[in-house]
Amino acid sequence: MKKWLKKYIGITVGTLITAIALNMFLIPNKVAAGGVSGMATVVHYLLGVPVGATMLVLNIPLFLASVKVLGTKFGIRTLYGAVFLSVFIDITAPFTPILTHDLLLSSLYGGVLSGIGMGMVFRFGGTTAGTDLAAAIINKLTKISVGQALLMVDFFVIAAAGLAFESAEISLYALIALFLTTHIIDFVQEGPTSAKAFFIVSNQNEIVAKRIMEELGRGVTFFAGKGGYSGQDKEVLFCVVATGEVSQVKELVQSVDPSAFVIVADTHEVMGEGFTYMLM
């Protein structure tokens, strides 16, 4: 019950943040940054209907179609997120201050804040329906990938906004907001780069591993590998270290085997003994 409650609180807070971002920065400045919210913004200015209600009208058929085409895997949390986002947009609109009418500032701050809200919704296992469902339906019915379908739908929304508002400039700013939103969503879901992963191929892996464990106190794992050119069996040493320990590991490997092959990769979440990088 606590886990279930935590998820729904997270989705609720995320939809509230997204609604505030839309009302504070994007909707008042006609920045329709893709998605159902962008379509609803265009309809709002053309017909004068509330944005939240329009989103709900657009989302419910999408949700029903997705259940029919894709099955019931999206579940109640998708409907919950879609309904609450629509309700929050219309409820908070009269009370949300409009901080700027500068299109660049609106796109930047609106994109970041809505990305934080949407990222929370996704991180807690929900969605807000919208064009991601439309993209999934297109993918199911055609050979177009989800990413390509989502890009097509969002591009159509942004282009439609430019035509409706008779301003190519607004569409360009909407692209900035969309770019920021998608990247912030990934950041919130994955977390900041919290550690570094090393993949080391060396003829001295046993010595390297021993020194990493003794000098840095980090665990190591050996993977069995095989050289594609030489055909020889190789051991791949894998370990995860804190960002501040990267130089130490590099110097350690170089001192043992200057010809070692080393890959350093970013990691966003590390859970387990010796690490506490958990956002939830």
C-alpha positions in Angstrom: 0.0 0.0 0.0 2.8 2.4 0.8 4.5 1.7 -2.5 1.2 2.2 -4.4 0.5 5.4 -2.5 4.0 6.7 -3.2 3.6 6.2 -6.9 0.3 8.0 -7.1 1.6 10.9 -5.0 4.5 11.2 -7.3 2.3 11.2 -10.4 0.0 13.8 -8.8 2.9 16.1 -8.0 4.4 15.7 -11.4 1.2 16.6 -13.2 0.8 19.6 -10.9 4.3 20.9 -11.8 3.6 20.3 -15.5 0.3 22.2 -15.3 2.0 25.2 -13.6 4.8 25.2 -16.2 2.2 25.3 -19.0 0.1 28.0 -17.3 3.0 30.1 -16.2 5.2 30.1 -19.3 4.0 28.2 -22.4 0.2 28.7 -22.8 0.1 32.5 -22.2 2.9 32.9 -24.8 1.3 30.6 -27.4 4.3 28.2 -27.3 2.8 24.9 -28.4 5.7 22.6 -27.8 4.2 19.5 -29.4 2.0 16.9 -27.7 -1.7 17.1 -26.8 -1.0 20.2 -24.6 0.3 22.0 -27.8 -2.8 21.0 -29.7 -5.0 22.1 -26.9 -3.1 25.5 -26.8 -3.8 26.1 -30.5 -7.5 25.1 -30.0 -7.7 27.4 -26.9 -6.6 30.5 -28.9 -8.7 29.6 -31.9 -12.0 28.7 -30.2 -11.6 30.1 -26.6 -12.1 26.7 -24.9 -10.1 25.7 -21.8 -6.8 24.0 -22.4 -7.3 21.3 -19.7 -10.8 20.3 -21.0 -9.5 20.2 -24.6 -6.6 17.9 -23.5 -9.1 15.6 -21.8 -11.3 15.4 -24.9 -8.3 14.6 -27.0 -6.7 12.2 -24.6 -9.7 9.9 -23.8 -10.1 8.7 -27.4 -6.4 8.2 -27.6 -6.4 6.1 -24.4 -9.4 4.0 -25.6 -7.7 3.5 -29.0 -4.5 2.5 -27.3 -6.3 -0.1 -25.1 -7.9 -1.5 -28.2 -4.8 -1.6 -30.3 -2.1 -2.1 -27.7 -3.9 -3.9 -24.9 -4.5 -2.9 -21.3 -0.8 -2.6 -20.4 -1.0 1.2 -20.0 -3.4 0.7 -17.1 -5.1 3.0 -14.7 -2.0 5.2 -14.0 -2.1 6.5 -17.6 -5.7 7.5 -17.3 -5.0 8.9 -13.8 -2.1 11.1 -15.1 -4.1 12.3 -18.1 -7.1 13.3 -16.1 -5.2 15.0 -13.3 -3.0 17.0 -15.7 -6.1 18.3 -17.5 -7.9 19.1 -14.2 -4.8 20.9 -12.7 -4.3 23.0 -15.9 -7.8 24.4 -15.7 -7.9 24.7 -11.9 -4.5 26.5 -11.5 -4.9 28.8 -14.6 -6.6 31.7 -12.8 -4.1 31.6 -9.9 -0.8 31.0 -11.8 1.2 34.2 -12.3 2.6 34.8 -15.8 6.3 35.6 -15.1 7.4 36.7 -18.6 6.1 37.4 -22.1 9.6 37.0 -23.6 9.4 34.0 -26.0 12.9 32.8 -25.3 12.6 32.9 -21.5 9.2 31.2 -21.7 10.5 28.4 -23.9 13.5 27.9 -21.7 11.8 27.9 -18.3 8.6 26.3 -19.6 10.6 23.5 -21.2 12.7 22.8 -18.1 9.8 23.0 -15.6 7.4 20.9 -17.7 10.3 18.4 -18.2 10.7 18.1 -14.4 7.0 17.5 -14.0 6.7 14.9 -16.8 9.9 13.2 -15.7 8.4 12.7 -12.3 5.2 11.3 -13.8 7.2 8.8 -15.9 9.6 8.0 -13.0 6.7 6.9 -10.8 5.3 4.6 -13.5 2.6 6.9 -15.0 2.1 8.7 -18.3 -0.2 11.5 -19.3 -1.4 9.8 -22.5 -0.9 12.3 -25.3 1.1 12.0 -28.4 3.3 9.2 -27.0 0.2 7.0 -27.2 -0.5 8.2 -30.7 3.0 7.3 -31.7 2.7 3.8 -30.1 -0.5 3.3 -32.1 1.1 4.4 -35.4 4.0 2.0 -34.6 1.7 -0.9 -34.0 -0.3 -0.3 -37.3 2.7 0.6 -39.5 6.4 0.0 -39.8 7.3 3.4 -38.5 9.3 3.4 -35.2 7.9 5.0 -32.1 10.6 7.7 -32.1 9.9 8.6 -35.8 6.1 8.6 -35.2 6.5 10.8 -32.1 8.7 13.2 -34.1 6.1 13.3 -36.9 3.2 14.0 -34.5 5.0 16.7 -32.5 6.3 18.3 -35.7 2.7 18.4 -37.0 1.5 20.1 -33.8 4.3 22.7 -33.8 3.8 23.4 -37.6 0.0 23.7 -37.0 0.7 26.2 -34.2 2.9 28.3 -36.5 0.2 28.4 -39.1 -2.6 29.1 -36.6 -0.7 31.9 -35.0 0.8 33.1 -38.3 4.3 33.1 -36.8 7.2 30.8 -37.8 9.1 32.4 -34.9 6.7 30.8 -32.4 7.2 27.4 -33.9 11.0 27.8 -33.6 10.7 28.7 -29.9 8.4 25.7 -29.5 11.1 23.5 -30.8 13.5 24.8 -28.1 10.9 24.1 -25.4 10.3 20.6 -26.8 14.0 19.8 -26.9 14.5 20.9 -23.3 11.4 19.0 -22.1 12.6 15.7 -23.6 16.1 16.1 -22.2 14.9 17.1 -18.7 12.5 14.1 -18.7 15.5 11.8 -19.4 17.5 13.6 -16.7 14.8 13.2 -14.0 14.2 9.5 -14.9 17.8 8.5 -15.1 19.3 10.9 -12.6 22.5 12.9 -12.9 25.7 11.2 -13.9 26.6 9.8 -10.5 29.4 7.4 -11.2 31.7 6.0 -13.9 31.8 2.5 -15.2 35.2 1.1 -16.4 35.6 -1.7 -18.9 39.2 -2.8 -19.0 40.8 -5.4 -21.3 44.4 -6.2 -20.3 46.8 -9.1 -20.0 47.3 -8.0 -16.4 43.6 -8.0 -15.3 44.3 -10.0 -12.2 46.8 -7.4 -10.9 44.6 -4.5 -12.0 41.6 -6.0 -10.2 43.6 -6.6 -7.0 44.9 -3.1 -6.9 41.5 -1.6 -7.5 40.0 -3.6 -4.6 42.9 -2.9 -2.3 43.6 0.8 -3.1 40.1 2.0 -3.9 38.0 -0.5 -2.0 35.8 -1.1 -5.1 34.5 -4.4 -6.2 35.3 -5.8 -9.7 33.6 -8.3 -12.0 35.2 -10.4 -14.8 33.3 -11.1 -18.0 34.4 -13.7 -20.5 35.2 -12.2 -23.9 36.8 -13.1 -27.2 38.9 -11.0 -29.5 37.1 -10.6 -32.9 40.3 -10.2 -34.8 42.7 -12.5 -32.9 40.1 -15.1 -31.9 41.7 -15.3 -28.5 39.8 -15.6 -25.2 39.9 -12.4 -23.2 38.8 -11.3 -19.8 36.9 -8.0 -19.5 37.2 -6.4 -16.1 34.2 -4.3 -15.1 34.0 -1.9 -12.1 32.0 1.1 -11.0 33.7 4.0 -9.2 32.8 7.4 -7.9 33.5 10.3 -10.3 36.3 11.6 -8.2 38.1 8.2 -8.5 38.4 8.2 -12.3 41.9 9.6 -12.5 43.1 7.1 -9.9 41.8 4.2 -11.8 43.3 5.5 -15.1 46.7 6.0 -13.5 46.5 2.6 -11.8 45.7 0.8 -15.1 48.5 2.7 -16.9 51.0 1.8 -14.3 50.2 -1.9 -14.6 49.6 -2.2 -18.3 50.2 0.8 -20.6 48.7 -1.0 -23.5 45.4 -1.9 -21.8 42.2 -1.1 -23.6 40.0 1.0 -21.4 36.4 2.3 -21.8 35.0 4.8 -19.3 31.2 5.2 -19.4 28.7 7.4 -17.6 26.2 5.7 -15.2 23.1 7.5 -13.9 22.0 5.3 -11.0 24.1 2.8 -9.0 22.3 0.7 -6.4 24.0 -1.7 -4.1 26.8 -2.1 -1.6 29.2 0.8 -1.5 26.8 3.2 -3.5 23.8 5.1 -2.5 22.9 6.8 -5.8 19.1 6.2 -5.7 16.6 8.9 -6.5 13.6 6.9 -5.3 
